[in-house]
């Protein structure tokens, strides 16, 4: 074996041009593809074993996994095992790729505590929620949903590549029930939509839609419905609802134009139905003015005639529906569009109902 390691040579070959370099001696490691290389690597790593009975080291090819049992929140033996492993690799001229090193904590207790990340040579090891170990995706809650989803997607890609052009089998975009329930579980555990989407390989928008559906209906199953899908998305419904609440005199035409600028084309009837479902009323632009010019002149004449009425007469006046829109412009106070509905009760008998000034600037 010493002669083999001392005299072994390797040769480089370029795949495209089939050019080969000369034989060069190998000064460290074992050449790839050699029959004795796996055996030699096994001998190199033979004495890399755990030093504590609660720890276990799994070695496969160039990957090493340290498994430690933490009891009573005591991580001393586990962290010491990691430190000794790093020291052993450096002593045997083996480089550790800290960027690819991950740490996963499996804690099945109800009250979980925060764990301090592992430090290797002043570098922090990333804590992940799932890890691919020897082709199997293992999650921190020991749930097999992610592994099943990955296998299912790989099977679909393999099946899709092997299909003939005339095949009618298509790849479905609908998530499985287990995946949707997994999204809800991770959301209840306190994870964000981005973290859930990254862990399960699902788009953030899809994760958000499933969470909103669960909050509304307390289920992730497909709900039965009739008719065509709604024209206005939930975001559009929130937009027009917020607009109408802020300004109740917003017309349906204004809302149609707002949605059209956002890329949604709907009719005024759709706007009315949507607002009705939200408990609001739609508003239409007025075609005919409330008062004609002749009515305005008559009501202004009535208002001026009663400007000098004594206080005793006005005590019998009932004011109903008074709306004042006061605009301050410098030192001048202008009353615009004052709306008065006056019921005038005469001292001696009930007089006729006289309507005062309405929607007129004076």
C-alpha positions in Angstrom: 0.0 0.0 0.0 2.9 2.3 0.7 4.3 1.6 -2.7 0.9 2.3 -4.2 0.6 5.6 -2.5 4.2 6.6 -3.4 4.1 5.6 -7.0 0.5 6.2 -8.0 0.0 8.6 -11.0 -3.0 10.2 -12.6 -3.7 11.4 -16.1 -6.0 14.3 -17.2 -8.2 14.0 -20.3 -10.3 16.7 -21.9 -13.7 15.4 -22.9 -14.3 17.6 -25.9 -11.0 17.2 -27.8 -10.0 13.9 -26.3 -6.6 15.3 -25.4 -4.7 13.6 -22.7 -2.0 15.0 -20.4 1.0 13.0 -19.3 1.2 10.9 -16.1 1.7 13.0 -13.0 2.5 11.6 -9.5 -0.2 12.1 -6.8 1.3 13.7 -3.7 -1.9 13.7 -1.5 -5.2 11.9 -1.4 -6.3 9.1 -3.7 -7.1 9.5 -7.4 -10.8 9.4 -8.3 -12.0 6.3 -10.1 -9.2 4.0 -8.7 -10.2 0.6 -7.3 -8.3 1.1 -4.1 -9.5 4.7 -3.4 -12.6 3.8 -1.5 -10.7 1.4 0.7 -8.0 3.8 1.4 -10.5 6.6 2.3 -12.2 4.2 4.7 -8.9 3.5 6.4 -8.2 7.3 6.6 -11.5 7.9 8.4 -11.5 4.8 10.5 -10.3 6.4 13.7 -12.8 9.3 13.4 -15.3 8.1 16.0 -17.4 9.7 18.7 -15.8 10.1 22.1 -19.0 10.2 24.2 -21.7 7.5 24.4 -24.5 10.0 23.7 -23.0 11.1 20.4 -22.8 9.3 17.1 -20.8 10.0 13.9 -22.1 8.9 10.5 -19.5 8.9 7.7 -20.4 8.4 4.0 -18.1 9.3 1.2 -16.9 12.9 1.9 -19.8 13.8 4.2 -19.7 13.5 8.0 -22.7 13.8 10.3 -22.6 14.3 14.1 -25.7 13.3 16.1 -25.9 14.3 19.7 -28.4 13.6 22.5 -29.1 16.7 24.6 -30.4 16.0 28.1 -31.6 18.7 30.5 -30.6 21.4 28.1 -26.9 20.4 28.5 -25.1 20.8 25.2 -21.6 20.4 26.6 -20.9 16.9 25.3 -22.3 17.7 21.8 -20.4 20.9 21.3 -17.2 19.3 22.6 -17.7 16.5 20.1 -18.0 19.0 17.2 -14.8 20.8 18.4 -12.9 17.5 18.6 -14.1 16.5 15.1 -12.9 19.8 13.7 -9.5 19.4 15.4 -9.1 15.9 14.1 -9.8 16.9 10.5 -7.3 19.7 10.7 -4.7 17.4 12.2 -5.2 15.0 9.3 -5.1 17.6 6.6 -8.9 17.5 5.9 -10.6 20.7 5.0 -14.0 21.4 6.5 -16.4 23.4 4.3 -18.2 25.6 6.9 -20.5 27.2 4.2 -22.1 23.8 3.5 -22.2 22.8 7.1 -25.8 22.9 8.5 -27.3 22.2 12.0 -30.8 21.0 12.7 -32.4 20.7 16.1 -35.1 18.1 16.7 -37.1 19.3 19.8 -40.6 17.7 20.2 -41.4 19.5 23.4 -44.3 22.0 23.5 -42.3 24.8 25.1 -39.3 25.2 22.9 -36.3 27.4 23.8 -34.0 29.4 21.6 -30.7 27.5 20.7 -27.4 29.2 20.2 -25.8 28.4 16.8 -22.7 26.3 16.6 -19.5 28.2 16.1 -16.6 26.7 14.1 -13.4 28.7 13.9 -15.3 32.0 14.6 -17.9 31.1 11.8 -21.5 30.6 12.7 -23.2 27.4 11.5 -26.7 27.9 9.9 -29.6 26.3 11.7 -32.1 24.9 9.2 -35.6 23.3 9.5 -34.9 20.4 7.2 -31.8 18.7 5.8 -31.2 16.2 3.0 -29.3 13.3 4.4 -28.3 10.5 2.1 -31.2 11.4 -0.3 -33.8 11.6 2.4 -35.3 15.0 3.5 -35.5 15.0 7.3 -37.5 17.8 9.0 -37.1 19.1 12.5 -40.6 17.9 13.4 -39.8 14.4 11.9 -42.6 14.9 9.3 -42.3 13.1 6.0 -44.4 15.6 4.0 -41.4 17.4 2.5 -39.7 14.2 1.5 -42.9 12.9 -0.1 -43.4 16.2 -2.0 -39.8 16.1 -3.3 -40.2 12.5 -4.4 -43.5 13.3 -6.1 -42.0 16.2 -8.0 -39.0 14.2 -9.1 -41.4 11.5 -10.3 -43.4 14.0 -12.3 -40.3 15.5 -13.9 -39.1 12.0 -14.8 -42.6 11.0 -16.2 -42.9 14.3 -18.1 -39.5 13.8 -19.8 -40.4 10.2 -20.8 -43.8 11.2 -22.3 -44.3 11.2 -26.0 -45.4 14.4 -27.7 -48.9 12.9 -28.3 -49.4 12.1 -24.6 -52.3 13.9 -22.9 -50.9 13.5 -19.4 -50.2 16.9 -17.8 -48.4 18.0 -14.7 -50.8 19.3 -12.1 -50.2 22.6 -10.3 -52.5 21.9 -7.3 -50.7 21.2 -4.0 -51.5 18.0 -2.1 -53.6 18.1 1.0 -50.6 17.2 3.2 -48.6 20.1 1.8 -51.4 22.5 2.5 -51.8 21.2 6.0 -48.0 21.4 6.5 -48.1 25.1 5.5 -50.7 25.8 8.1 -48.7 23.9 10.8 -45.6 25.9 10.0 -47.6 29.1 10.1 -48.9 28.2 13.5 -45.4 27.5 14.6 -44.5 31.1 14.0 -42.6 30.8 10.6 -43.0 33.5 8.0 -44.4 32.9 4.5 -41.0 33.3 2.9 -39.5 30.7 5.2 -42.3 28.3 4.6 -42.1 28.7 0.9 -38.3 28.1 0.9 -38.6 25.0 3.1 -41.4 23.4 1.0 -40.4 24.7 -2.4 -43.6 26.6 -2.9 -44.1 30.2 -4.0 -44.6 32.8 -1.4 -47.9 34.0 -3.0 -49.2 30.4 -2.9 -48.3 30.1 0.8 -50.1 33.4 1.6 -53.2 32.3 -0.3 -53.4 29.0 1.6 -52.9 30.8 5.0 -55.6 33.4 4.1 -58.0 30.6 3.1 -57.4 28.7 6.4 -58.0 31.9 8.4 -61.3 32.5 6.7 -62.8 29.0 6.4 -60.7 27.1 9.0 -59.9 24.5 6.3 -57.5 24.1 3.3 -59.8 21.8 1.3 -61.3 22.8 -2.0 -64.6 24.5 -1.3 -67.6 23.8 -3.5 -68.8 26.8 -5.6 -71.0 27.5 -8.6 -70.5 29.8 -11.5 -67.4 31.4 -12.9 -64.6 32.7 -10.7 -64.9 36.1 -9.3 -63.6 38.9 -11.4 -62.1 41.0 -8.6 -59.3 39.5 -6.6 -59.2 39.7 -2.8 -56.7 42.5 -3.1 -59.0 44.4 -5.4 -61.9 44.0 -3.1 -59.9 45.4 -0.2 -58.8 48.4 -2.4 -62.4 49.4 -3.5 -63.7 48.8 0.1 -61.0 51.0 1.5 -61.8 53.7 -1.1 -65.5 53.7 -0.4 -65.1 53.8 3.4 -62.7 56.7 3.1 -64.9 58.6 0.6 -68.6 57.3 0.5 -69.4 59.6 -2.5 -67.0 57.7 -4.8 -69.0 56.6 -7.8 -69.0 53.2 -9.5 -67.4 54.7 -12.6 -64.4 55.9 -10.5 -64.0 52.4 -9.0 -64.2 50.8 -12.5 -61.4 53.1 -13.7 -59.3 52.4 -10.6 -59.5 48.6 -11.2 -58.9 49.0 -14.9 -55.7 50.9 -14.2 -54.7 48.0 -11.9 -55.3 45.5 -14.8 -58.9 44.3 -13.9 -61.7 45.0 -16.2 -65.2 44.8 -14.6 -68.6 46.4 -15.0 -70.5 48.7 -12.7 -72.9 45.9 -11.8 -69.9 43.8 -10.5 -68.8 46.8 -8.4 -72.3 47.1 -6.9 -72.5 43.4 -6.1 -69.0 43.4 -4.5 -69.8 46.4 -2.3 -73.1 44.8 -1.3 -71.3 41.7 -0.1 -69.1 43.9 2.0 -72.0 45.7 3.6 -71.5 48.9 1.6 -73.6 50.8 -0.9 -72.5 51.9 -4.3 -72.9 55.5 -5.5 -73.7 56.7 -9.0 -73.1 60.1 -10.5 -76.1 62.4 -10.4 -77.6 63.2 -13.8 -80.1 65.9 -12.9 -79.2 68.6 -10.4 -81.2 68.7 -7.2 -82.4 72.3 -7.8 -83.0 74.3 -10.9 -82.0 78.0 -11.1 -85.6 79.1 -10.5 -85.7 77.0 -7.3 -82.4 78.4 -6.2 -83.6 82.0 -6.6 -86.8 81.3 -4.7 -85.0 79.7 -1.8 -82.4 82.4 -1.6 -85.2 85.0 -1.5 -86.8 83.1 1.4 -83.5 82.9 3.3 -82.9 86.6 3.0 -86.4 87.5 4.1 -85.9 85.6 7.4 -82.4 86.9 8.2 -83.8 89.5 10.6 -86.4 87.4 12.3 -86.4 87.7 16.1 -85.1 85.0 18.3 -88.5 84.1 19.6 -89.7 83.1 16.1 -86.6 80.9 15.6 -87.2 79.0 18.8 -90.1 77.2 17.0 -87.9 76.2 14.1 -86.7 72.6 14.0 -83.4 72.0 12.2 -83.0 68.6 10.5 -80.0 67.4 8.5 -77.5 70.2 8.6 -74.3 69.6 6.7 -71.7 72.3 6.6 -68.5 72.1 4.6 -66.4 75.0 6.0 -63.2 75.9 4.1 -60.8 78.4 5.7 -59.1 80.6 3.1 -56.9 83.2 5.0 -59.2 85.2 7.2 -62.4 84.6 5.2 -64.7 81.8 6.2 -66.7 80.6 3.2 -69.7 78.3 3.7 -70.1 76.2 0.6 -72.9 73.9 -0.4 -74.9 74.4 2.9 -77.8 72.0 3.1 -80.9 73.1 5.1 -84.1 71.2 5.6 -86.3 73.6 7.6 -89.6 72.7 9.1 -91.2 76.1 10.1 -93.9 75.9 12.7 -95.9 79.1 13.1 -96.8 80.2 16.6 -100.6 80.2 15.9 -100.9 77.2 13.6 -98.9 74.6 11.7 -97.7 76.3 8.6 -96.7 74.7 5.3 -93.4 72.8 5.0 -91.0 75.2 3.4 -87.7 73.8 2.0 -84.8 76.1 2.4 -81.6 76.5 0.5 -80.1 73.2 -0.8 -76.8 72.7 -2.6 -76.2 76.3 -3.4 -73.1 78.5 -2.9 -73.8 81.9 -1.4 
